[in-house]
Amino acid sequence: MKSLFHFAYHVSNLETSRHFYSNLLGCKEGRSTDSWVDFDFFGHQISLHLGKPFETANTGKVGDHMVPMPHMGVILPLDEWVKLSKHLIVSGLEFEIPPIIRFNDELGEQRTMFFRDPSGNPIEIKGFKSFEAIFDN
């Protein structure tokens, strides 16, 4: 088994965050207290703590886009990415960058989408046909 990633960050409201991560993204809720909640974020652990979310700015130039920095996310198998992107579109989620193909027909071709949680934390979800291609250069 490979290592799992853990990321803890601030959210402004636990209840709206619970709804977003569990109902919209489909993440399973784990342990919690009155000031934090854990989620299984696509096989990784995120811990949402009450507090002031980190500041972000669209300063990361990737291809033709300026992406929010810092941001976090996950890479999914392509079929799971397609299913999630369709679900988020139908749900009416507002995207920073709608689902797109980046680096089409190039090394590192990928699907990506950027959106923010209710506290403004930027999230990127990528999709690759082959996980072996993720680190190709």
C-alpha positions in Angstrom: 0.0 0.0 0.0 1.3 3.5 -0.9 1.2 6.2 1.7 -1.9 8.3 2.2 -1.9 12.0 2.1 -3.2 14.1 5.1 -4.0 17.8 4.7 -5.6 20.0 7.4 -6.9 23.4 6.6 -9.4 26.0 7.8 -13.1 26.4 6.8 -15.4 29.1 8.0 -18.4 26.8 8.7 -18.4 23.1 9.4 -22.1 22.5 8.4 -21.8 24.0 5.0 -18.5 22.2 4.5 -20.0 18.9 5.6 -22.7 19.3 3.0 -20.3 20.3 0.2 -17.7 17.5 0.9 -20.2 14.7 1.7 -23.2 15.5 -0.5 -21.6 17.2 -3.5 -18.2 15.5 -3.7 -19.3 12.2 -2.2 -16.6 12.1 0.5 -17.2 9.9 3.6 -17.2 11.8 6.9 -14.9 10.4 9.6 -14.2 11.6 13.1 -15.2 15.0 14.3 -15.6 17.4 17.2 -17.3 20.8 17.5 -14.3 22.5 15.8 -13.1 20.0 13.1 -14.2 17.2 10.9 -12.3 14.6 8.9 -13.2 13.3 5.5 -12.0 10.5 3.2 -11.1 12.7 0.2 -10.9 10.1 -2.5 -8.7 7.8 -0.4 -6.8 10.5 1.5 -7.5 12.3 4.7 -8.5 15.9 4.9 -9.2 17.6 8.3 -11.4 20.7 8.1 -10.9 23.0 11.1 -12.9 26.1 12.0 -10.8 29.2 11.3 -9.8 31.7 8.7 -9.2 30.0 5.3 -5.8 30.6 3.7 -5.5 33.5 1.2 -5.3 32.6 -2.5 -4.6 34.4 -5.7 -4.7 33.3 -9.4 -0.9 33.4 -9.8 -0.1 29.9 -11.1 0.4 29.9 -14.9 -0.4 26.5 -16.3 -0.9 26.3 -20.0 -3.3 29.2 -20.9 -4.7 29.5 -17.5 -3.9 31.3 -14.3 -4.8 28.9 -11.5 -5.5 29.6 -7.8 -2.4 29.3 -5.6 -2.1 27.6 -3.3 -4.6 24.8 -4.0 -5.1 21.2 -3.3 -6.7 18.3 -5.1 -6.6 14.8 -6.3 -5.9 12.8 -9.4 -8.6 10.3 -10.4 -8.8 7.6 -13.0 -10.3 9.1 -16.1 -13.6 7.3 -15.9 -14.1 8.5 -12.3 -13.1 12.1 -13.3 -15.7 12.1 -16.1 -18.4 10.8 -13.8 -17.6 13.4 -11.1 -17.3 16.3 -13.6 -20.8 15.4 -15.0 -22.2 15.3 -11.5 -20.7 18.7 -10.6 -22.0 20.3 -13.8 -25.5 18.9 -13.3 -25.4 20.0 -9.6 -24.8 23.6 -10.8 -21.4 24.0 -9.1 -19.6 27.3 -10.1 -16.2 26.5 -11.5 -13.1 28.6 -11.4 -12.0 26.6 -14.5 -14.7 24.3 -16.0 -13.8 20.7 -16.9 -11.3 20.9 -19.8 -8.6 18.8 -21.5 -5.1 20.3 -20.8 -2.0 19.6 -22.9 -4.1 17.8 -25.6 -2.1 15.2 -27.5 1.1 16.1 -25.5 3.0 14.3 -22.8 1.0 14.8 -19.6 -2.4 15.1 -21.3 -4.9 15.4 -18.6 -8.5 16.5 -17.7 -8.8 19.1 -15.0 -11.3 21.3 -13.3 -11.0 23.9 -10.6 -13.6 25.0 -8.1 -13.8 26.3 -4.5 -15.4 24.9 -1.4 -17.9 27.1 0.4 -15.1 28.7 2.4 -13.2 29.7 -0.8 -10.6 27.0 -0.6 -9.5 26.1 -4.2 -9.7 22.5 -5.3 -8.3 20.9 -8.5 -9.5 17.5 -9.7 -7.4 15.9 -12.4 -8.1 12.9 -14.5 -5.5 10.7 -16.3 -6.0 7.8 -18.6 -3.0 6.1 -17.1 -1.5 6.8 -13.7 1.9 5.8 -15.1 1.9 9.0 -17.2 1.5 11.3 -14.2 5.2 11.8 -13.6 6.4 11.4 -17.2 8.5 14.2 -18.5 
